[in-house]
Amino acid sequence: MEAIMALTPDRIIALKGVADALQAAGHGNKTAIALNQALRLGCTVKTLYRQLEEAGLSQPRKRRSDAGQLSISREEAMKLMAIKTTAQRANGKDGMAYENAAMLGRANGLFAMGKLDKETGEVVPVAPATIARAIRSYGLDMKTLRTPAPHRGAKSLHPNHVWQVDASVCVLYYLDDGGLGVMEADEFYKNKPENFQKRAKQMVIRYVCTDHFTGTVYFYYYLGAESGEMLCEFFIRCMQPKDHEKEPFHGVPFIVVLDPGAANKGALFRNLCRLLGIKVIIHRPKNPRAKGSVEKHNDIVERGFETTLIATRVESLEQLNEAGGKWRRWFNGNRKHSRHGHTRYGLWQTIRTEQLRLAPDAGLCRQLMTGKTAMRDVRGDLTVSFGGVSYDVRHVPHLNIGQKVEVAQSPYRTDAILLIEQDEHKRDVHWVCPAVEMTAGGFRADAATWGEDIKAFADTPAVTSMKAIEQLAYGVEGKLAVDQARRERKPVFNGLDISSHLEATTPASYMVRPGTELDIKTPVTNARKEDLLASPADLVVEVRQLNLVQLAGRLASAMPGEWTPEHYKRISDWYPAGAPESEIGAIVDRLKGFTEPPRLRAVGGA
């Protein structure tokens, strides 16, 4: 064993010489120099390098020329992660290793993901550690990709502006003849779904509603499976005035936010909300932050109230809800909200009259669950008939006589209906239309009285448009001026040229079609029957003379597909005055052979 040598000043000076020698040594010579210097100093090469480092004389390792460079491109890393993430299980478990994803991608030609050996020319696959390092460098690793997207919170404007509703199945709690119980973990989780089915009808479901502006929470417990009827019953209970004087929360919200459950999207709840004028917002799946207020208060109720149930025996649902009501009133009335610094009921009390829409009684609300709308025609006196009663719709803009409108019974007034329209964003707009008041004689109470006054409805959009069109046509203003222009038969737009567009249109060029002219002689008067029945030998047949245009038409028909402008030029030179109809065949032969024109014979000549 070599003796341990202290780093004395002389030793450090000697080591300085060794360091200078190593620094000056060329590539490949340092090993020999280090061995010689170690022998001279009486130590091993390992000890020599250690003492150089302790004395601060060691040189830093030379940085590799390819340091900081990645052998995998970002595009290759993206393709590999596309394979890896799509193979991820639904529960988020990472199911495919980098090495397997790389082999699958190489086999299918998605990427090379390897290094080129300059000596052999072979592409050597990179190590899995190199792949992982490159993917982390690009920020494409699963840990980075799973970081949540940034979010911006939404605000509500006043109490009862936005409510959030959610239902939670309390799986660990059930209520049977023996009272509220806790299902043991080994009974529930031992891969025995039948154990859950046995308790399904006894499961306690907690419905929670929160007012987003104040944080006021209302919850109620039900027994059985979640359903649309259960949701509507809970929602109606939330809107009704409470029996307890220390629970002021009630009214109809303007907006309600729910998750995309089947019951929440059902017709019962949508009918109820539509006729009450409530906008329903169903957030996208797997986005619990969209209704974070009710999600948080679900946790508060579970941890603040339900955990105390182990200290008592709950034998009925009524007892459970009574205990929940006491805790709810204490929580809303005493605990200050961290966001606004007030108690929940305290801030809810600031609601203004126009913000507090009073709900109809519970019975009518239940009728609205199955209430349907009806289509009605707007009558000539700007009324619609519904349930045998006439309702006034003259205050609704954009209505025309005969237009079909959607109506329903108003949940807030027994003497009115709702006329439902949709705006440009497909959102319902409700118009309250009162019943028409009638006199004992069956007339409208607001009708004009004979000999006393004259009343007329405001112009409908159709009437307004018609007046504007007439005034535009005659260039005048006012109905009287339009009537005067009509009496004077004033032309529209000060007169229009009704044939200019016809003359400007260039007609198509048409081909001259051949025909047979009738040779009509002077009518025979006082003719004898025997003259009309003369023998053929006594008849004189006249050959019809064709002019140049007629001749060209007949020749074109006789030469289908062969007639050309050159043919027309030739017959113009040969027969400028035309030719007899009997010479058509000869002229066709001549045009085909370009022979001399035949000598024309006089009719009846030798």
Summary of the structure (lengths in Angstrom):
residues: 606
radius of gyration: 50.8
end to end distance: 156.2
largest distance: 167.4
contacts: 1458
relative contact order: 0.05
helix: 40%
strand: 15%
